[in-house]
Amino acid sequence: MDFESVAIIGGGESGIGTALLARNKEKKVFLSEYGTLKEPFRLELIENNIPFEEKGHSFEKLKKFDIVVKSPGVSDDVEIVKKLRDFGKDIISEIEFGYYFTEVPIIGITGSNGKTTTTGLIYHLLKEAGVNALVGGNIGKSFARLVCENSKCDVYVLELSSFQLDGIRTFRPSIAVLLNITPDHLDRYQYKFENYILSKLRIVMNQKAGDLFIYNGDDASINDYFNKGQASQKLQVIRKENYKSTSLSTESGELFDISKTNLKGLHNRFNALCAIEAVKRFGLSFDSIENGLKTFVNVPHRLEMVAEINGVEYINDSKATNVDSVYYALEAMEGKVIWIAGGTDKGNDYSPIMDLVKSKVQYLICLGLDNSKLKLVFGNVLKDIFETQSTREAVVMANRLAQNGEKVLLSPACASFDLFNNYEHRGNVFKEEVNKLKSELML
């Protein structure tokens, strides 16, 4: 794409990575942030002589640039985006911008749930086998920053959100992984599930013959909307029969036993099989993959074991910000559960987890400013529902209710912004309070 100047809307990791890459490629660049930049990001811009503005967007400045890169957190409905689009500006995502400046193969992973685990596992398997891989995208470093900082690598492993995929034009992963599609972020998609589905499927829109598409063959949304008849790439379908036990069966007939790994639950067996099929394209041996599976440690806030107190396990699943994630968490639990949930509801439909709640949940502890929907939905299902508005209160209450052999599970089903900065903040506070309680009880 021929352009000499780049305007960037949004000053988070994605925007800063784009600005650094644009400067590195000697493009005229300007960054515009509606709010206030975090101090480390502001210093990076200053140190690299990149002009920027804060606390508002200047349309007259932004319209003069050849292309506009919009950060994924900025909605298409904000005024400055609509004005620039009406003015005729091409607005792309940061991953599209990064793609302009690399020819390195890309493994792209998306889905409503399991993206981070699968991305991290693919990266781990490749690195353990000696492949020079870099990981980023929707986690860690932005793709644009990776491209800016690293001139040589064998493959980029990118977690991709629907917001990032919305702004692609030519971006093409040689291996695309689509884990699942369940209702999420519908407030960004006119509350139409179909729009969200089509956004996720954009991951394969530019794939060619010789590329690989790994997808969930049991997901109705993918099967209903993906036109297999027009696909030119190789299709790798993963079905439950391939991972129904802890012995995972690959397309080539190899069996990988993951019973001794940290990957618990049916959903993680599926994630692992997707990861295995992806890395096999890089020639990894059976032994290499098996060793990598054994040494993999999942990132925090995904079914993370925090502590055991008086025979009760406390599990941090703060990343579960939608109902589907909670489904997988409850499915993976053995024994009865004291469930801590709540936060900013995103239009949740709780019906998919109703049977699991009935069979596994002893008590529901609500942690949020407005718990009315949770109480309404589960009021006739659970004997007791408790309301709290602090993590300390929720943890102490869970400790009082839980019996030996049960689980206390923080799996919120909601966004965290009512009481916390983000899901990481929520999970870290939960871990702090659990460990504080454990120390107090040992005195």
DRENMARLUM-520310 format. One record per residue (C-alpha): residue in three letters; x, y, z. Coordinates in Angstrom, 3 decimals. Layout:
BEGIN
('ALA' (X Y Z)),
...
END
This chain:
BEGIN
('MET' (0.000 0.000 0.000)),
('ASP' (1.387 3.389 -1.002)),
('PHE' (1.207 6.017 1.751)),
('GLU' (3.513 8.522 3.391)),
('SER' (1.617 9.631 6.478)),
('VAL' (-0.241 7.807 9.265)),
('ALA' (-2.702 9.092 11.835)),
('ILE' (-3.417 6.896 14.841)),
('ILE' (-6.536 6.982 16.992)),
('GLY' (-5.971 5.539 20.456)),
('GLY' (-2.903 5.647 22.668)),
('GLY' (-2.776 2.186 24.221)),
('GLU' (-0.296 -0.581 23.360)),
('SER' (-1.767 -0.985 19.882)),
('GLY' (-1.539 2.708 19.062)),
('ILE' (1.956 3.137 20.455)),
('GLY' (3.201 0.075 18.556)),
('THR' (1.766 1.500 15.345)),
('ALA' (3.400 4.878 15.993)),
('LEU' (6.805 3.289 16.612)),
('LEU' (6.589 1.167 13.468)),
('ALA' (5.485 4.152 11.376)),
('ARG' (8.403 6.209 12.696)),
('ASN' (10.771 3.302 12.043)),
('LYS' (9.572 3.202 8.422)),
('GLU' (10.118 6.964 8.106)),
('LYS' (6.461 7.820 7.737)),
('LYS' (4.953 11.065 8.961)),
('VAL' (2.983 10.071 12.045)),
('PHE' (0.572 11.644 14.528)),
('LEU' (-1.195 9.976 17.463)),
('SER' (-4.482 11.176 18.918)),
('GLU' (-5.795 9.997 22.302)),
('TYR' (-9.251 10.973 23.540)),
('GLY' (-8.310 10.487 27.180)),
('THR' (-4.939 10.742 28.932)),
('LEU' (-1.917 8.696 27.915)),
('LYS' (-0.298 6.381 30.423)),
('GLU' (3.041 7.827 31.436)),
('PRO' (5.239 5.042 29.937)),
('PHE' (3.456 5.452 26.579)),
('ARG' (3.791 9.250 26.673)),
('LEU' (7.540 8.911 27.336)),
('GLU' (7.947 6.504 24.410)),
('LEU' (6.323 8.984 22.056)),
('ILE' (8.471 11.856 23.336)),
('GLU' (11.693 9.824 23.177)),
('ASN' (10.952 8.892 19.553)),
('ASN' (9.933 12.430 18.520)),
('ILE' (6.400 11.345 17.663)),
('PRO' (3.835 14.178 17.845)),
('PHE' (0.619 13.463 19.719)),
('GLU' (-2.428 14.999 21.326)),
('GLU' (-4.445 14.062 24.412)),
('LYS' (-7.896 14.789 25.849)),
('GLY' (-9.630 14.984 22.509)),
('HIS' (-9.325 14.423 18.753)),
('SER' (-8.575 17.158 16.205)),
('PHE' (-10.448 16.323 13.029)),
('GLU' (-8.702 19.059 11.036)),
('LYS' (-5.311 17.528 11.840)),
('LEU' (-6.305 13.886 11.397)),
('LYS' (-7.989 14.328 8.029)),
('LYS' (-4.700 15.419 6.429)),
('PHE' (-3.047 12.009 6.813)),
('ASP' (-3.039 9.338 4.097)),
('ILE' (-4.336 6.499 6.266)),
('VAL' (-5.850 6.198 9.723)),
('VAL' (-5.067 3.308 12.085)),
('LYS' (-7.736 2.787 14.734)),
('SER' (-6.935 1.009 17.981)),
('PRO' (-9.189 -2.009 18.670)),
('GLY' (-10.627 -0.446 21.803)),
('VAL' (-12.053 2.465 19.824)),
('SER' (-15.569 1.777 18.541)),
('ASP' (-16.597 2.444 14.938)),
('ASP' (-19.421 4.516 16.386)),
('VAL' (-17.339 7.225 18.041)),
('GLU' (-17.722 10.633 16.450)),
('ILE' (-14.158 11.087 15.169)),
('VAL' (-14.196 7.698 13.404)),
('LYS' (-17.510 8.429 11.703)),
('LYS' (-16.337 11.887 10.620)),
('LEU' (-13.103 10.560 9.136)),
('ARG' (-14.895 7.740 7.372)),
('ASP' (-17.474 10.160 5.952)),
('PHE' (-14.564 12.313 4.783)),
('GLY' (-13.289 9.343 2.795)),
('LYS' (-10.410 8.190 4.953)),
('ASP' (-9.404 4.526 4.886)),
('ILE' (-9.427 3.274 8.479)),
('ILE' (-7.533 0.077 9.231)),
('SER' (-6.482 -1.903 12.298)),
('GLU' (-3.023 -2.107 13.802)),
('ILE' (-2.556 -5.743 12.731)),
('GLU' (-3.281 -4.739 9.138)),
('PHE' (-0.688 -1.965 9.427)),
('GLY' (1.917 -4.339 10.875)),
('TYR' (1.266 -6.815 8.093)),
('TYR' (2.343 -4.244 5.473)),
('PHE' (5.910 -4.485 6.755)),
('THR' (6.589 -8.206 7.171)),
('GLU' (6.631 -11.356 5.084)),
('VAL' (7.164 -13.667 8.061)),
('PRO' (4.538 -16.446 8.385)),
('ILE' (1.757 -15.809 10.872)),
('ILE' (-0.279 -18.148 13.043)),
('GLY' (-3.466 -16.295 13.944)),
('ILE' (-5.737 -17.510 16.744)),
('THR' (-9.223 -16.209 17.441)),
('GLY' (-12.433 -17.326 19.104)),
('SER' (-14.742 -16.171 21.851)),
('ASN' (-12.930 -18.311 24.426)),
('GLY' (-9.582 -20.045 24.760)),
('LYS' (-7.563 -17.635 22.593)),
('THR' (-4.936 -16.800 25.172)),
('THR' (-4.392 -20.387 26.320)),
('THR' (-4.100 -21.685 22.757)),
('THR' (-1.853 -18.821 21.660)),
('GLY' (0.417 -19.320 24.651)),
('LEU' (0.585 -23.073 24.104)),
('ILE' (1.438 -22.771 20.397)),
('TYR' (4.187 -20.293 21.249)),
('HIS' (5.522 -22.526 24.026)),
('LEU' (5.605 -25.648 21.860)),
('LEU' (7.463 -23.816 19.107)),
('LYS' (10.004 -22.189 21.437)),
('GLU' (10.685 -25.449 23.276)),
('ALA' (11.406 -27.055 19.898)),
('GLY' (13.893 -24.333 18.982)),
('VAL' (11.689 -22.388 16.569)),
('ASN' (12.345 -18.632 16.680)),
('ALA' (8.757 -17.568 17.390)),
('LEU' (7.377 -14.287 18.713)),
('VAL' (4.016 -13.917 20.443)),
('GLY' (1.692 -10.923 20.741)),
('GLY' (-1.336 -9.269 19.207)),
('ASN' (-4.235 -9.097 21.631)),
('ILE' (-1.875 -10.144 24.449)),
('GLY' (1.512 -8.780 25.409)),
('LYS' (3.154 -6.689 22.735)),
('SER' (1.182 -5.403 19.776)),
('PHE' (1.920 -6.940 16.390)),
('ALA' (3.169 -3.589 15.087)),
('ARG' (5.636 -3.300 17.962)),
('LEU' (6.907 -6.844 17.314)),
('VAL' (7.496 -6.021 13.649)),
('CYS' (9.246 -2.793 14.618)),
('GLU' (11.549 -4.414 17.174)),
('ASN' (12.428 -7.659 15.410)),
('SER' (13.791 -7.994 11.908)),
('LYS' (14.259 -11.756 12.069)),
('CYS' (11.982 -14.496 13.351)),
('ASP' (10.518 -17.702 11.947)),
('VAL' (6.874 -17.080 12.812)),
('TYR' (4.559 -14.659 14.594)),
('VAL' (1.980 -16.231 16.910)),
('LEU' (-0.866 -13.731 17.274)),
('GLU' (-3.956 -13.737 19.434)),
('LEU' (-6.588 -11.823 17.457)),
('SER' (-9.767 -10.206 18.726)),
('SER' (-12.830 -9.514 16.610)),
('PHE' (-12.091 -5.787 16.962)),
('GLN' (-8.660 -6.279 15.389)),
('LEU' (-10.075 -8.402 12.568)),
('ASP' (-12.728 -5.784 11.761)),
('GLY' (-10.052 -3.482 10.383)),
('ILE' (-8.101 -5.856 8.121)),
('ARG' (-7.887 -5.617 4.337)),
('THR' (-4.955 -7.840 3.261)),
('PHE' (-3.833 -9.433 6.552)),
('ARG' (-3.323 -13.145 5.945)),
('PRO' (-2.266 -15.774 8.487)),
('SER' (-0.734 -18.833 6.868)),
('ILE' (-2.289 -20.802 9.736)),
('ALA' (-5.624 -19.615 11.121)),
('VAL' (-7.216 -21.142 14.219)),
('LEU' (-10.886 -20.478 15.026)),
('LEU' (-11.755 -22.028 18.372)),
('ASN' (-15.423 -21.180 18.813)),
('ILE' (-17.970 -18.405 18.360)),
('THR' (-20.401 -17.632 21.146)),
('PRO' (-22.203 -14.360 21.945)),
('ASP' (-19.763 -11.724 23.219)),
('HIS' (-19.166 -7.994 22.759)),
('LEU' (-22.606 -7.691 21.192)),
('ASP' (-22.728 -4.040 22.250)),
('ARG' (-20.099 -3.422 19.529)),
('TYR' (-22.073 -5.368 16.904)),
('GLN' (-25.501 -3.740 17.049)),
('TYR' (-26.542 -6.576 19.381)),
('LYS' (-26.617 -8.881 16.356)),
('PHE' (-24.843 -12.200 16.867)),
('GLU' (-24.543 -12.624 13.097)),
('ASN' (-22.345 -9.512 12.881)),
('TYR' (-20.016 -10.883 15.527)),
('ILE' (-19.802 -14.270 13.750)),
('LEU' (-18.877 -12.623 10.457)),
('SER' (-16.225 -10.580 12.247)),
('LYS' (-14.537 -13.712 13.609)),
('LEU' (-14.611 -15.398 10.202)),
('ARG' (-12.592 -12.540 8.726)),
('ILE' (-9.497 -14.378 9.958)),
('VAL' (-9.658 -16.581 6.835)),
('MET' (-10.865 -14.019 4.282)),
('ASN' (-7.435 -13.703 2.624)),
('GLN' (-6.114 -17.250 2.987)),
('LYS' (-4.865 -18.995 -0.152)),
('ALA' (-4.128 -22.513 -1.352)),
('GLY' (-1.440 -23.978 0.863)),
('ASP' (-2.624 -22.121 3.961)),
('LEU' (-4.261 -23.995 6.830)),
('PHE' (-7.537 -23.315 8.626)),
('ILE' (-8.030 -25.210 11.898)),
('TYR' (-11.529 -24.890 13.298)),
('ASN' (-14.073 -26.354 15.679)),
('GLY' (-16.177 -28.777 13.686)),
('ASP' (-18.779 -28.991 16.460)),
('ASP' (-19.462 -25.251 16.566)),
('ALA' (-22.809 -24.519 14.928)),
('SER' (-22.004 -20.858 14.272)),
('ILE' (-18.856 -21.712 12.310)),
('ASN' (-20.581 -24.473 10.357)),
('ASP' (-23.570 -22.284 9.523)),
('TYR' (-21.581 -19.293 8.255)),
('PHE' (-18.307 -20.649 6.853)),
('ASN' (-18.661 -21.581 3.190)),
('LYS' (-16.497 -24.682 2.871)),
('GLY' (-17.352 -24.979 -0.815)),
('GLN' (-15.438 -21.802 -1.623)),
('ALA' (-12.428 -22.545 0.599)),
('SER' (-9.093 -22.830 -1.203)),
('GLN' (-6.971 -23.448 1.884)),
('LYS' (-6.550 -26.799 3.649)),
('LEU' (-9.277 -27.347 6.222)),
('GLN' (-8.422 -29.088 9.494)),
('VAL' (-11.581 -29.929 11.429)),
('ILE' (-11.330 -30.687 15.154)),
('ARG' (-14.228 -32.689 16.588)),
('LYS' (-15.038 -33.843 20.113)),
('GLU' (-14.348 -37.460 19.193)),
('ASN' (-10.687 -36.430 18.775)),
('TYR' (-10.324 -35.091 22.329)),
('LYS' (-13.102 -36.725 24.362)),
('SER' (-10.482 -38.392 26.568)),
('THR' (-7.102 -37.173 27.798)),
('SER' (-5.546 -38.976 24.839)),
('LEU' (-5.706 -36.515 21.951)),
('SER' (-5.955 -37.953 18.444)),
('THR' (-4.364 -35.979 15.602)),
('GLU' (-5.322 -36.136 11.938)),
('SER' (-2.256 -38.280 11.253)),
('GLY' (-3.234 -40.782 13.949)),
('GLU' (-0.763 -39.813 16.677)),
('LEU' (-2.008 -39.931 20.276)),
('PHE' (-0.876 -37.361 22.847)),
('ASP' (-1.606 -38.057 26.522)),
('ILE' (-2.203 -34.804 28.408)),
('SER' (-3.395 -36.321 31.697)),
('LYS' (-0.205 -35.170 33.428)),
('THR' (-0.253 -31.603 32.110)),
('ASN' (-1.683 -28.423 33.645)),
('LEU' (-4.444 -28.360 31.014)),
('LYS' (-7.639 -29.270 32.807)),
('GLY' (-11.124 -29.663 31.377)),
('LEU' (-12.616 -30.689 28.047)),
('HIS' (-12.181 -27.198 26.584)),
('ASN' (-8.444 -27.231 27.248)),
('ARG' (-8.105 -30.630 25.610)),
('PHE' (-9.669 -29.064 22.520)),
('ASN' (-7.339 -26.057 22.759)),
('ALA' (-4.343 -28.367 23.059)),
('LEU' (-5.301 -30.402 19.997)),
('CYS' (-5.685 -27.225 17.935)),
('ALA' (-2.235 -26.138 19.084)),
('ILE' (-0.697 -29.518 18.242)),
('GLU' (-2.132 -29.505 14.715)),
('ALA' (-0.814 -25.964 14.183)),
('VAL' (2.771 -26.634 15.262)),
('LYS' (3.002 -29.918 13.351)),
('ARG' (3.222 -27.752 10.224)),
('PHE' (6.630 -26.636 11.478)),
('GLY' (7.945 -30.182 11.573)),
('LEU' (7.933 -30.663 15.340)),
('SER' (8.524 -34.256 16.400)),
('PHE' (6.173 -36.263 18.590)),
('ASP' (8.634 -36.199 21.501)),
('SER' (9.159 -32.458 21.188)),
('ILE' (5.428 -31.740 21.307)),
('GLU' (4.871 -34.148 24.181)),
('ASN' (7.658 -32.563 26.231)),
('GLY' (6.293 -29.101 25.481)),
('LEU' (2.833 -30.093 26.676)),
('LYS' (4.268 -31.286 29.983)),
('THR' (6.177 -28.067 30.662)),
('PHE' (3.449 -25.622 29.647)),
('VAL' (2.143 -23.326 32.379)),
('ASN' (-1.007 -21.390 31.519)),
('VAL' (-1.168 -17.627 31.952)),
('PRO' (-2.778 -16.201 35.099)),
('HIS' (-6.531 -15.743 35.521)),
('ARG' (-7.535 -18.843 33.509)),
('LEU' (-8.574 -21.598 35.924)),
('GLU' (-5.564 -20.628 38.016)),
('MET' (-5.160 -22.558 41.256)),
('VAL' (-4.528 -19.940 43.970)),
('ALA' (-4.484 -21.826 47.260)),
('GLU' (-6.009 -24.618 49.318)),
('ILE' (-7.503 -23.652 52.666)),
('ASN' (-8.856 -26.361 54.961)),
('GLY' (-9.370 -28.747 52.057)),
('VAL' (-11.063 -26.133 49.842)),
('GLU' (-9.460 -25.082 46.547)),
('TYR' (-9.667 -21.418 45.515)),
('ILE' (-9.544 -20.945 41.737)),
('ASN' (-9.042 -17.688 39.864)),
('ASP' (-10.835 -17.631 36.501)),
('SER' (-11.202 -13.843 36.262)),
('LYS' (-10.658 -13.961 32.494)),
('ALA' (-14.088 -15.617 32.195)),
('THR' (-15.882 -12.443 31.150)),
('ASN' (-18.678 -14.198 29.256)),
('VAL' (-21.103 -17.048 29.844)),
('ASP' (-19.335 -19.513 27.560)),
('SER' (-16.120 -19.194 29.572)),
('VAL' (-18.042 -19.935 32.760)),
('TYR' (-19.531 -23.010 31.078)),
('TYR' (-16.052 -24.402 30.477)),
('ALA' (-14.933 -23.542 34.001)),
('LEU' (-17.898 -25.230 35.687)),
('GLU' (-17.576 -28.226 33.382)),
('ALA' (-13.965 -28.666 34.495)),
('MET' (-14.832 -28.586 38.220)),
('GLU' (-14.928 -31.828 40.194)),
('GLY' (-17.141 -31.649 43.257)),
('LYS' (-19.406 -28.872 44.502)),
('VAL' (-18.664 -25.218 43.793)),
('ILE' (-19.105 -21.913 45.582)),
('TRP' (-19.349 -19.632 42.547)),
('ILE' (-18.281 -15.976 42.682)),
('ALA' (-19.698 -14.048 39.718)),
('GLY' (-20.812 -10.597 38.650)),
('GLY' (-19.603 -7.291 37.281)),
('THR' (-20.677 -5.339 34.225)),
('ASP' (-23.184 -7.476 32.324)),
('LYS' (-22.711 -7.496 28.529)),
('GLY' (-26.191 -8.660 27.600)),
('ASN' (-25.584 -12.166 28.923)),
('ASP' (-27.857 -15.115 28.224)),
('TYR' (-27.274 -17.497 31.129)),
('SER' (-29.372 -20.376 29.806)),
('PRO' (-26.363 -22.381 28.458)),
('ILE' (-24.963 -22.816 31.995)),
('MET' (-28.245 -23.412 33.798)),
('ASP' (-27.883 -27.211 34.019)),
('LEU' (-24.274 -26.950 35.221)),
('VAL' (-25.257 -24.429 37.872)),
('LYS' (-28.058 -26.702 39.068)),
('SER' (-25.784 -29.736 39.319)),
('LYS' (-22.542 -28.201 40.599)),
('VAL' (-23.104 -24.858 42.348)),
('GLN' (-23.868 -24.870 46.065)),
('TYR' (-23.958 -21.099 46.524)),
('LEU' (-23.641 -18.024 44.318)),
('ILE' (-21.761 -15.047 45.708)),
('CYS' (-22.378 -11.933 43.606)),
('LEU' (-19.468 -9.496 43.320)),
('GLY' (-20.593 -6.331 41.562)),
('LEU' (-22.350 -3.009 41.900)),
('ASP' (-25.537 -4.267 40.260)),
('ASN' (-26.349 -7.934 40.844)),
('SER' (-30.025 -7.757 39.945)),
('LYS' (-29.768 -9.861 36.769)),
('LEU' (-27.836 -12.669 38.451)),
('LYS' (-30.365 -12.756 41.278)),
('LEU' (-33.276 -12.747 38.852)),
('VAL' (-31.888 -15.537 36.659)),
('PHE' (-30.667 -17.867 39.400)),
('GLY' (-33.082 -16.936 42.201)),
('ASN' (-35.272 -19.976 41.558)),
('VAL' (-32.340 -22.296 40.833)),
('LEU' (-30.101 -21.828 43.857)),
('LYS' (-31.145 -21.997 47.461)),
('ASP' (-28.936 -19.124 48.558)),
('ILE' (-27.518 -16.126 46.676)),
('PHE' (-25.347 -13.603 48.507)),
('GLU' (-24.446 -10.059 47.515)),
('THR' (-21.030 -8.465 48.055)),
('GLN' (-19.317 -5.388 46.717)),
('SER' (-15.753 -6.114 47.797)),
('THR' (-13.436 -9.008 47.075)),
('ARG' (-12.518 -9.309 50.744)),
('GLU' (-16.162 -9.768 51.685)),
('ALA' (-16.675 -12.341 48.908)),
('VAL' (-13.633 -14.410 49.903)),
('VAL' (-14.468 -14.393 53.610)),
('MET' (-18.045 -15.413 52.851)),
('ALA' (-16.877 -18.211 50.535)),
('ASN' (-14.585 -19.506 53.256)),
('ARG' (-17.490 -19.586 55.706)),
('LEU' (-19.721 -21.488 53.272)),
('ALA' (-17.274 -23.955 51.697)),
('GLN' (-16.842 -27.505 52.968)),
('ASN' (-13.844 -29.806 52.692)),
('GLY' (-13.426 -31.033 49.081)),
('GLU' (-15.379 -28.172 47.495)),
('LYS' (-14.125 -25.446 45.172)),
('VAL' (-14.380 -21.665 45.419)),
('LEU' (-14.442 -20.466 41.824)),
('LEU' (-14.127 -16.852 40.710)),
('SER' (-15.604 -17.056 37.212)),
('PRO' (-17.476 -13.769 36.768)),
('ALA' (-19.282 -14.086 33.389)),
('CYS' (-19.098 -10.281 33.274)),
('ALA' (-16.678 -7.460 32.543)),
('SER' (-14.795 -6.025 35.501)),
('PHE' (-15.157 -2.298 35.020)),
('ASP' (-17.670 -1.617 37.788)),
('LEU' (-15.235 -2.370 40.609)),
('PHE' (-11.866 -2.999 38.911)),
('ASN' (-9.591 -1.612 36.203)),
('ASN' (-9.700 -4.836 34.170)),
('TYR' (-9.961 -8.594 34.600)),
('GLU' (-6.276 -8.828 35.597)),
('HIS' (-6.856 -6.353 38.416)),
('ARG' (-9.901 -8.326 39.551)),
('GLY' (-7.968 -11.603 39.505)),
('ASN' (-4.958 -10.160 41.311)),
('VAL' (-7.133 -8.696 44.071)),
('PHE' (-8.855 -12.077 44.442)),
('LYS' (-5.493 -13.840 44.784)),
('GLU' (-4.288 -11.272 47.310)),
('GLU' (-7.393 -11.697 49.463)),
('VAL' (-7.269 -15.496 49.310)),
('ASN' (-3.620 -15.584 50.328)),
('LYS' (-4.248 -12.986 53.040)),
('LEU' (-7.065 -15.119 54.426)),
('LYS' (-4.866 -18.214 54.343)),
('SER' (-2.151 -16.407 56.324)),
('GLU' (-4.696 -15.148 58.872)),
('LEU' (-6.126 -18.615 59.435)),
('MET' (-2.652 -20.069 59.984)),
('LEU' (-1.907 -17.675 62.846)),
END
